[in-house]
Amino acid sequence: MISLSWSVGRNTHAGQHDRDPHLDALPLVGKIVPFVRRARAHPKPMSGDTLSDVLRAVRLRGAVFFYVQGNDPWVAETPRSKEIIPAILPGVDHMMEFHVVTHGSCWAAIAGEEPVRLEQGDIVLFPQGDHHVMSSAPGLRAPAENHEIYFAPRPRQMPFALSVGEPGGSTALLDGGGRQQATLVCGFLGCDARPFNPLLASMPRVLRIPGLGSEGSSWIGGFLRTVVDESNRKRAGGEAVLERMSEMLFVEVLRRYADTLPLDQTGWLAGMRDPAVGRALSLMHQRPGQAWTLDRLGDEAAISRSTLHERFVHFLGQPPMQYLAQWRMQLAAGWLRGTDAKVIDIALEVGYENEAAFSRAFRRAVGESPAAWRRARRGLAPLPSRR
């Protein structure tokens, strides 16, 4: 049996980390400073697409694609994402891994739990970053984890695999000698977890979307062919292209998952689908700095305050005003990290009348002052490349 602890490399190419930090800022208002104070009278609305607002606010980032081709028996394990974030996506709070079966079949499982069978075209995502296993048969485990491979010297361009296949190649070859073959396209996605990411709590530990990557069932099939071609050709700008591609794939998986949620499902995605809660969420996302009250929100959402409160708590597990406070902190954190706006300007933009009140609320949410948060995030220097 051939086994592997996922052999991927660090996404620390100079082009990734030397880019202007403003490119990673929350893309709601561009540079805040010139207009913030007048924006209080005429708030700049966000998109009416609430899901897109959240995905931008939590800074969804794609990492490398890499490939696994296996002849049975084979097994590959990935440790908990928090253990390898510094190697794959330095500086992100949270990381997820996904796998698309482009040929054959295999099994996927959180380590120690019941496996799920995957057929050609299936996509599986591990949203909570769990230690998980991909294998040619259920119950197989790699003999030992080797985290060092994630921190090994990287080749000149991504994506790539280490220690298996041809040097510098983008495919991990796991040949157990059998006739049953499987090919997987795999990748990592990073995002913010703090101060507030409503998506993470609403997603399961294992998310399987059957058939999404099959030829003819959606645009994903042709998309994956493009991914393979882009990765193998390693053209200039390929890393940036592959980042965007992984993000597109994640958004499509998320939309398909939301479309299939049962009527009794709770969580942020289910709440967004509910007419009353969805309207309220859209209003708060469009105008986060407005002086919302439960009465005013209910009036604009055309629902009584008691019903709105009840439905909001049912789906999201918290009252509307508590959600709004957390959402404002996520927006503020993005601006602190990605712009040079003054703290008072950010405070006004997210609905606080003065810097002191905002600073107290921010410290309660994240455990440190806005200035300290900004210094710490700006101080995350790129890891030196090891050649």
C-alpha positions in Angstrom: 0.0 0.0 0.0 1.3 3.5 -0.9 0.7 6.2 1.7 1.4 9.9 1.9 0.9 12.8 4.2 -0.2 15.4 1.7 2.8 16.6 -0.2 2.2 20.2 -1.0 4.4 23.2 -0.7 4.3 26.6 0.9 2.4 29.4 -0.9 5.1 31.9 -0.1 6.1 33.0 -3.6 7.4 36.5 -3.5 4.7 37.7 -5.8 2.1 36.5 -3.4 3.4 38.5 -0.4 5.0 41.5 -2.0 1.7 42.7 -3.4 0.1 45.9 -2.2 -1.7 45.2 1.1 -4.6 47.3 -0.1 -5.4 44.6 -2.6 -6.4 42.3 0.3 -8.5 45.0 2.0 -12.2 44.8 2.2 -13.4 46.0 -1.2 -16.4 48.0 0.0 -15.3 51.6 -0.1 -11.8 51.6 -1.6 -9.7 54.2 0.3 -11.9 55.4 3.2 -10.2 58.6 4.2 -11.4 61.0 1.5 -15.1 60.5 2.0 -15.8 58.8 5.4 -17.1 61.9 7.2 -19.6 62.9 4.5 -20.6 59.2 4.1 -22.5 59.4 7.4 -25.1 61.6 5.7 -25.1 59.5 2.5 -23.9 56.0 3.4 -22.2 54.2 0.6 -24.2 51.0 0.2 -22.7 47.6 -0.1 -23.8 45.0 -2.7 -27.3 43.7 -2.3 -25.7 40.2 -2.6 -25.3 39.4 1.0 -23.3 36.2 0.4 -20.8 38.1 -1.7 -20.5 40.7 1.0 -19.5 38.1 3.6 -17.1 36.3 1.2 -15.3 39.6 0.6 -15.4 40.6 4.3 -13.8 37.3 5.4 -11.0 37.7 2.8 -11.5 34.4 1.0 -8.2 33.4 -0.5 -7.3 30.4 -2.7 -4.0 28.6 -2.4 -2.4 26.0 -4.7 -4.0 23.3 -6.7 -2.2 20.0 -6.7 -3.0 16.5 -8.1 -3.1 13.0 -6.8 -3.1 10.0 -9.1 -3.4 6.7 -7.3 -3.4 3.0 -8.1 -4.9 1.0 -5.3 -4.2 0.6 -2.5 -3.3 4.1 -1.6 -4.0 6.6 1.2 -3.2 10.2 1.9 -3.7 12.1 5.1 -3.9 15.8 5.8 -3.3 17.1 9.4 -5.5 19.7 11.0 -5.3 22.9 9.0 -4.1 25.0 11.9 -0.9 22.9 12.0 0.1 23.7 8.5 -1.3 27.2 7.9 2.2 28.8 8.2 3.4 26.6 5.3 0.4 27.0 3.0 -1.2 30.4 3.6 0.8 32.3 6.2 -1.2 34.9 8.1 -4.7 33.5 7.5 -6.9 32.6 10.5 -8.5 29.5 9.1 -7.9 27.1 6.2 -10.0 24.5 4.4 -9.1 21.8 1.9 -11.1 20.5 -1.0 -10.8 17.5 -3.3 -12.5 16.9 -6.7 -12.5 13.4 -8.1 -11.8 13.7 -11.8 -11.4 10.0 -12.5 -12.3 6.8 -10.7 -13.6 6.7 -7.2 -12.2 6.9 -3.6 -13.2 7.4 0.0 -13.0 10.5 2.2 -13.2 10.7 6.0 -12.4 12.8 9.0 -9.7 10.8 10.7 -11.3 8.1 12.9 -14.8 8.7 11.6 -17.1 7.0 9.1 -15.9 7.4 5.5 -17.9 8.8 2.6 -17.6 7.2 -0.9 -16.8 9.6 -3.7 -17.5 8.9 -7.4 -16.1 10.7 -10.4 -17.3 14.3 -10.5 -17.9 14.5 -6.7 -16.4 17.3 -4.7 -15.7 17.1 -1.0 -14.8 20.0 1.3 -13.6 20.0 4.9 -14.8 23.4 6.1 -13.6 23.1 9.7 -10.1 22.2 8.7 -10.2 18.7 10.3 -7.5 16.1 10.1 -8.8 13.9 7.3 -8.0 10.9 5.1 -8.4 10.2 1.3 -8.0 6.6 0.3 -8.7 3.9 -2.3 -10.7 1.9 0.3 -12.4 2.7 3.6 -10.4 2.4 6.8 -6.9 2.9 5.4 -4.6 5.1 7.3 -1.1 6.5 6.6 1.5 5.0 8.9 2.7 8.3 10.2 2.2 12.1 9.7 5.1 14.0 8.3 4.5 17.8 8.7 8.0 18.6 7.6 7.1 18.2 3.9 4.8 21.3 4.2 7.8 23.4 5.3 10.3 22.1 2.8 12.0 24.3 0.2 9.6 25.3 -2.5 10.2 25.1 -6.3 10.2 28.2 -8.5 6.5 28.2 -9.2 3.4 26.6 -7.8 1.5 24.3 -7.7 3.7 21.4 -6.9 4.2 18.2 -4.9 7.1 17.2 -2.8 8.9 13.8 -2.5 6.7 12.0 -5.0 6.5 11.9 -8.7 9.0 13.8 -10.8 10.9 16.7 -9.1 9.0 19.9 -9.4 5.9 18.2 -10.8 2.4 19.1 -9.8 1.1 15.5 -9.4 1.6 13.2 -6.5 1.9 9.6 -7.9 0.7 6.9 -5.4 1.2 3.6 -7.1 0.1 0.6 -4.9 0.4 -1.8 -7.8 -3.3 -2.3 -8.4 -5.5 -1.7 -11.5 -8.1 0.6 -9.9 -7.0 4.2 -10.6 -8.2 7.5 -9.3 -7.3 11.1 -10.0 -8.0 14.0 -7.6 -7.6 17.7 -8.0 -7.0 19.2 -4.5 -6.5 22.6 -3.1 -6.6 24.9 0.0 -8.7 27.9 0.8 -8.0 30.5 3.5 -10.3 33.0 5.2 -10.7 35.1 8.4 -12.2 33.5 11.4 -12.0 36.5 13.7 -13.5 38.8 14.6 -16.6 37.3 12.9 -17.2 34.8 10.2 -20.8 33.7 10.1 -20.2 31.2 7.4 -17.9 28.8 9.3 -20.4 28.0 12.0 -23.1 27.2 9.4 -21.1 24.7 7.5 -20.7 21.0 8.3 -17.4 19.3 9.0 -17.6 17.3 5.7 -19.4 18.8 2.8 -19.9 16.6 -0.3 -21.5 17.8 -3.5 -22.2 14.9 -5.8 -21.5 15.2 -9.5 -20.7 18.9 -9.6 -17.4 18.2 -11.3 -18.8 15.8 -13.9 -18.5 16.7 -17.6 -21.7 18.2 -18.9 -23.3 18.7 -15.5 -22.1 22.3 -15.0 -19.2 24.6 -16.0 -17.0 22.9 -13.3 -16.0 20.0 -15.6 -14.4 22.3 -18.2 -13.2 24.5 -15.5 -11.1 21.7 -14.0 -9.5 20.9 -17.4 -8.4 24.6 -17.4 -7.0 24.2 -13.9 -5.0 21.2 -15.0 -3.7 23.0 -18.1 -2.9 26.2 -16.2 -1.0 24.3 -13.5 1.0 22.2 -15.8 2.0 25.0 -18.2 3.2 27.2 -15.3 2.9 30.4 -17.3 3.5 33.9 -15.9 0.7 34.9 -13.6 -0.4 31.3 -13.1 -0.5 31.5 -9.3 -2.9 34.4 -9.4 -5.1 32.7 -11.9 -5.2 29.5 -9.8 -6.1 31.5 -6.7 -9.1 33.0 -8.3 -10.1 29.6 -9.8 -10.1 28.0 -6.4 -12.2 30.8 -5.0 -14.7 30.4 -7.8 -15.0 26.7 -7.1 -15.6 27.3 -3.5 -18.4 29.9 -4.2 -20.1 27.4 -6.5 -19.9 24.6 -3.9 -21.3 27.0 -1.3 -24.2 28.0 -3.5 -25.1 24.4 -4.4 -25.0 23.5 -0.7 -27.3 26.4 0.2 -29.7 25.3 -2.5 -30.0 21.8 -1.1 -30.5 22.7 2.6 -33.6 21.2 4.1 -36.4 23.5 5.2 -35.8 22.8 8.9 -32.0 23.7 8.6 -30.7 26.5 10.7 -27.5 28.6 10.4 -26.4 31.7 8.5 -27.0 30.2 5.0 -30.4 28.9 5.9 -31.3 32.3 7.5 -30.2 34.1 4.3 -32.8 32.1 2.4 -35.6 32.9 4.8 -37.6 35.9 3.5 -37.7 37.9 6.7 -34.2 37.2 8.0 -32.8 37.5 4.5 -34.3 41.0 4.1 -32.9 42.1 7.5 -29.5 40.7 6.7 -29.4 42.5 3.4 -30.3 45.8 5.0 -27.6 45.5 7.7 -25.1 44.6 5.1 -26.0 47.4 2.7 -26.0 50.1 5.5 -23.8 48.8 8.3 -23.2 52.3 9.7 -26.8 53.3 10.0 -28.3 53.8 13.5 -30.4 50.6 13.3 -32.8 49.6 16.1 -34.9 46.5 16.1 -38.0 48.7 15.4 -36.4 50.4 12.4 -35.1 47.2 11.0 -38.5 45.5 11.3 -40.2 48.5 9.6 -37.8 48.4 6.6 -37.9 44.6 6.4 -41.8 44.7 6.6 -42.0 42.4 9.6 -42.9 43.0 13.3 -40.0 43.4 15.7 -41.1 40.3 17.7 -41.3 38.1 14.6 -38.0 39.4 13.3 -36.3 38.7 16.7 -37.8 35.3 16.9 -36.8 34.2 13.4 -33.4 35.7 13.7 -32.7 33.8 16.9 -34.1 30.6 15.4 -31.8 30.7 12.3 -28.7 32.5 13.6 -28.8 31.8 17.3 -28.5 35.5 18.2 -30.7 38.7 18.1 -30.3 41.0 15.1 -28.5 43.8 17.0 -25.9 41.3 18.3 -25.3 40.1 14.8 -25.0 43.7 13.6 -22.4 44.5 16.3 -20.3 41.5 15.2 -20.6 42.3 11.5 -19.4 45.9 12.2 -16.4 44.5 14.0 -15.5 42.3 11.0 -15.8 45.3 8.6 -13.7 47.4 10.9 -11.0 44.8 11.2 -10.7 44.6 7.5 -10.3 48.4 7.2 -7.8 48.4 10.0 -5.7 45.7 8.3 -6.0 46.9 4.8 -6.1 50.7 4.9 -4.4 53.7 6.5 -7.8 55.2 7.6 -7.8 56.8 11.1 -9.5 54.8 13.8 -12.1 57.6 14.3 -13.0 57.4 10.6 -13.5 53.7 10.7 -15.6 54.1 13.9 -17.9 56.5 12.2 -18.2 54.3 9.1 -19.4 51.3 11.1 -21.9 53.3 13.2 -20.1 54.5 16.3 -20.4 58.1 17.4 -16.9 58.4 18.8 -13.6 56.6 18.9 -13.8 55.6 22.5 -17.0 53.7 22.2 -15.8 51.9 19.1 -12.4 51.0 20.8 -14.2 49.5 23.8 -16.5 47.4 21.5 -13.6 46.3 19.4 -11.5 45.3 22.4 -14.5 43.2 23.7 -14.7 41.5 20.3 -11.1 40.6 19.6 -9.3 41.1 23.0 -7.1 44.0 21.9 -7.4 47.7 20.9 -7.9 48.7 17.2 -4.3 50.1 17.1 -2.8 46.9 18.5 -4.8 44.8 16.1 -3.6 46.9 13.2 0.1 46.8 14.3 -0.1 43.0 14.8 -1.6 42.3 11.4 0.6 44.8 9.6 3.6 43.1 11.3 2.9 39.7 9.7 6.0 39.7 7.5 6.3 37.1 4.8 8.2 34.0 5.7 11.6 33.9 4.1 11.8 31.5 1.2 14.0 28.5 1.8 15.9 27.3 -1.2 
